């Protein structure tokens, strides 16, 4: 499949994802070491139109672009990741799908885009903080009780 031929075409989001996934599974070696973004816009009837394709030199360059456009654009992403390919859908709200594609298998799951060095997206609520503190206190209390139950050697 020529990816550039997809510009201007309309699809359902899931339909385009599955089309790209099938292409990557079928021609794994051909697409290995590619770093690509497919940008799209939403149109009527819950469809999308592919508006642009961007090729990147490596994952570092692609991730830099992703950080610049997160929450501003929506895209599909193809990237080599060691011994497999990643196919990712990133929406405005950072949600989407992520597939890890190996030569002989594929795993797809719901996913949310983020980077480890980003600040937390939403701060913890006071109730979440209280609950976390209680859980930690209970854990430490249980550890202390276990320590007291151990056999003690006679002196």
N, C-alpha and C positions, 0 to 999 in steps of 0.2 A: 504494500500500500504506500502510495506517495502521500505523506502527511500534508504537504502544501496544497494538495487537491481538496482538502477538507475545508479550506478557508471559504467562508460565505455560505456553507451548507448548514441546514438546520437539523437538529436532532432533539430527542428527549435526552435529558442529562444521563440517565442510566444507560440508554441505548449507545451513546457515544463512548461512555466508560467501557462498556462491554466490547464495543468494536475495537477500541485501542488495546484492551486486555487480550482479546483474541489474537490480534496482530502480533503483540509482543510474545505471546506463548508460541505462536506458529513460527515466527522468525526471530527466535531468541538471540542467536549469534549476530544477526544483522543489526539488531538494535542495541546490542551490548555496547557500552561506552558512549551512549548518547545522553545528552542532557537537554531536555526540551520542555517548554511551556506552550500550552494551547490556551490562549485567552478567549473568553466567550462573553456574550451578553445575553440576557434573558429577553425573550420575546413572548408574544401571546401564546395561549394554549399550553403553558408550562414547557415550552421548548426553549432551546438555546441556539445561538448562531455563533459559529467559530469565527472570530474576527481577526486573529493574528496568531502567528507561530513564531516563537523565539528560540533560537539555538544558542547554547552556552558552551564555553570551552571546558568547564569542569563544574563540580558540585559547589565549590566555593563561590564561583561567580553566580551560579543559579540561586543559591541561598541568599546571597547579598541582594539580588533582585527581589526575591520573595519577601525579605524583610522590608524593602521599600514599598511594596505594593499591597502588603497584607491589609485586609479590610477595605481596600480601595478597588481591587479588581478580583475577578474570579478566574480560576484556571485549573487545567489538568496538567500534571507534571510527570515526566518520564525521567528517571535517573538511575544510573548504575550505582549499586551499593555492594561493594566487594564481590561476592559470587552470585548476586541476583539483581534483578531490576525492581525498582519501585514505581508503581503507578499510583498517583495521588490526585484526588479531587479536593480543591480548596475553595470554599464558598466565602462570601463576605463575612459571615460570623465565625470563620475559621473551622467549621465542621466540614466533614466530607467522608470519603472512603480512602482506604489505603490498601493496596495489594502488593504483596511481595511475590515476585515471579521468579522461580528457579527453572532450570531446564525441564524438570519432570513434575513439578507441582506448583500450585498457586494457593496463597492464603489471602483472603480479603476480610477486612473488618471496618467497622465505623471508627472514625478517627477525628482528632481535633488538633489543628496546627499550632505549634508553639516551639520556642527555643529554650534551652535550659538556662540561659543567662537573662531571660526576660523576668521582669517582676511578676508576681502572681497577678493573674487577670482580674480577680475580685478578692478583696480582703475578707478575712474570716469574720463571721458575725460573732457577737458576744456569746450566743448560745453554742456555736461551734467551738469556741475557745474553752468554755466551761466543760463541754462534753469531752474534749481532748484532755483537759486537765484531770477530769474524773477517771478517764481510762488509764492515764499514766499513774495516777495515785493508786488505783486498784491494782495495777500491775506490780508496782513497787511493794504494796502491802502484801500481795501474794508471795513475792520473792522473799520478803522478810519472814513470813509464816513458814515457808519451806525451809529456810535456814534454821529456824528454831526447832523444827521437827527432826533434824539430822541427829544421828547417834553421836554422843560425845564420849570420848575415851576417858576412862578413869585415869587419874593422875597417880 
